Amino acid sequence: MGSLTPPALVRLLRVTAVVTSALAAGACAKVPTQSASMQASPNLLVSANQLQLQCFEVGRIVSTIIEQAADSIMVVSTDPVVRRNALLWKITGIPLVQEAALRNDPMVAAVDLLAFTLQQQDHFTSGSGREAFGPEQAIAVAAARQAIDEMMVLASRVLRTGRMSASADADLRAWTASHPMQGPALRRISILAADWDELGLSDKTLTAAIGEVDRRLANLSFRLSYLNETLAAQARWNAELAAEDAMSAPRVDSLLGTGAATMRSVGALADEAPALIDRQREAMMRDIDGERIAMMRDIDRQRALAFQEVAAQREALEAALTAERVALMEQVGQERAAAFLAADSLAQRSIDRSGSVMRRLGWQLALTALIVVAALLGSGLILINRWHGTAA
């Protein structure tokens, strides 16, 4: 589909509006809310416009799932083939999703989008793309299953029974198994290759045509939205793919072989750097632990020697104190004995001295008594003589 300039787009919209008005005026009937294929499916709960919006939104979700999964593979993988396959997955897968989600008939869009997700899962699990991403294949498989889950959620919202019938599911899976995707570019056959009568696309009534015009206008708006969302990304991805292809050319490889080897070495060093740092850190921690253990042992040894020295000094001090105490007690005993001897000698001398004093005192008292008696006798004789003289 070629690009539309703004004037051409305006003219197209005007012509479409005129045609729509003319058809509506001539039909004298209400525009149906369901497409021809939807009218053949009474199990649906929603109108054509509602289903078209649902398919558009689910298509955006599936596109995001593919983009994120491909980016994850490119981040973790160093294999150029795997990275190129992931880039091709984005470049081709997302436009295929957009194409399926924007089928003119919303019922066909929903079935084709579901068929795409089933084809994609078969491609990554058992088809030609089962080894496209090497060790990171599980990322693509998980993304394919997530895309199918989103389609099952859509079915639960738009179907009265909440799920596809067992026969319809089996028929669709059989069709996708017989029409697998091919190659990294995801070449596929759409559901449009199936029997159109079974899809209910044979109705050509005027009212169906009017509804078809409305849906074509809505699809045009959705396609412009998709273009705004993915144009820049598609251009960038294609540039990356061109760069990958240029870098893989033989002449470029020969010119940049040394640089690529250097970058791989740098990348390997960067990959090994955390492990190397961990090993160095573990070795350093072991050395620190060894030094700490040796230091604690040395401290224990020094402490034991210090305790032994303190004990020896304490024993020597106690022996010296004991000797000093014994000598002091002996000296005190000798001095006490000498004091006792001196006291005994003093007492003896005191006793001897007191005895002589007492004897001297006794003689003095006896002499004094004799003197007193003599004085009394003399006084008595004098008084007697005077009395006799007076009496005579």
C-alpha positions, 0 to 999 in steps of 0.5 A, a space after each residue: 500500500 503506497 503512502 498518501 499525501 495530505 491532499 490526496 488523503 483529504 480528497 479520499 475522505 471527501 469522496 468516501 463521505 459522498 459515497 457513504 451518504 449516497 449509499 445510505 440515502 438509497 438504501 432506506 435501511 439501517 446500517 447493520 452493526 455486524 459484518 457479513 461474517 459476523 452475521 454468520 456467527 451468532 455466538 458473538 456478543 459485540 458489534 463490528 465496530 467494537 470487535 474492530 477496536 478490540 482487534 486493533 488493541 490486541 494487535 498493539 499488545 501482541 506487537 509490544 510482546 514481540 518487540 520486548 521479547 526480541 529486544 531481550 534476546 538481543 540484550 543477552 545474546 552475543 551470537 550475531 546470527 541470533 541477534 539478526 534473527 531477533 531483529 528480523 522477528 521485529 521487522 517482519 512480525 510486527 507488520 504481519 500482526 498489524 496486517 492481520 489486525 486490520 483486515 476489513 472484516 473484523 471477524 476475519 481480522 480476529 481469526 487471522 490474528 489468532 491464526 498468526 499467533 498459533 503459526 508463530 508458536 508452532 514456528 518457534 516450538 516445532 517449526 523451522 524457527 525452533 533453533 533461531 535464537 539458540 540458548 534464548 529460544 525460551 524467550 521467544 516461546 514464552 512470548 508466543 504463548 503470551 500472544 495466544 493468551 491475549 487472543 484467548 482473552 479477546 475470545 472470552 470478551 466477544 463470544 457468548 460462551 467465553 471461548 471458541 468451540 472445540 471443533 472451531 479450535 481444532 479446525 483452526 489449529 489443523 489449518 495453521 499446522 498445514 500452513 506453517 511459517 517459513 524462515 527467519 522472515 516469518 513468511 506466512 499464509 493468512 487465513 484469507 487463503 482459506 474457504 471464503 464461503 466458510 468465513 461468510 464473505 459472500 454477502 454483497 448487499 447494499 447495507 453490508 456495503 455501507 457498513 464496509 465503507 465505514 469499516 474501511 474508513 476506520 481501518 484507514 484511521 487505524 493504519 495511520 495510527 499504526 504508522 505513527 507508532 511504528 514507522 520510526 521504529 521500523 526505520 531504525 530496525 531496518 537500519 540496524 539490519 542493514 548495518 548487521 548485514 554490512 558488518 557480516 560482509 567478507 571484506 568488512 569482516 577482513 578489515 574489521 576482524 582485529 577490531 571485532 576480536 578486540 571487542 569480543 575480548 573486551 566483552 569477555 573481559 567485561 563478562 568475566 570482570 564480576 567473577 574476577 572481582 568476586 574471586 579477588 574479594 573472596 581471596 582478600 576476605 580469606 587473607 583478612 580472616 587468616 590475619 585476624 586468626 593469627 592476630 587473635 592467636 598472638 594476642 592470646 599468647 601475649 595475654 597468657 605470657 602476661 598472666 604468667 608474668 603477673 602470677 610469678 610477680 604476685 607469688 614473688 611479692 607474696 613470698 617477700 611479704 611473707 618473709 617481711 612479715 615473719 621477720 617483723 613478727 620475730 623482731 616484734 617478739 624479740 622487742 616484746 621479750 626485751 620489754 618484758 625483761 626490762 619491765 621485770 627488771 624495773 619492777 624488781 628494782 622498784 621492789 628492792 628500792 621500795 623495800 629500802 625506802 620502807 625500811 628507812 621510813 620505818 626507822 624514821 617513824 620509829 625514831 620520830 615516835 621515840 622523839 615524840 614519846 621522849 618529848 611527852 615524857 619530858 613535858 610530863 615530868 616538867 609539868 609534874 615538877 611544876 605541880 609539886 612546886 606549886 603545891 609545896 
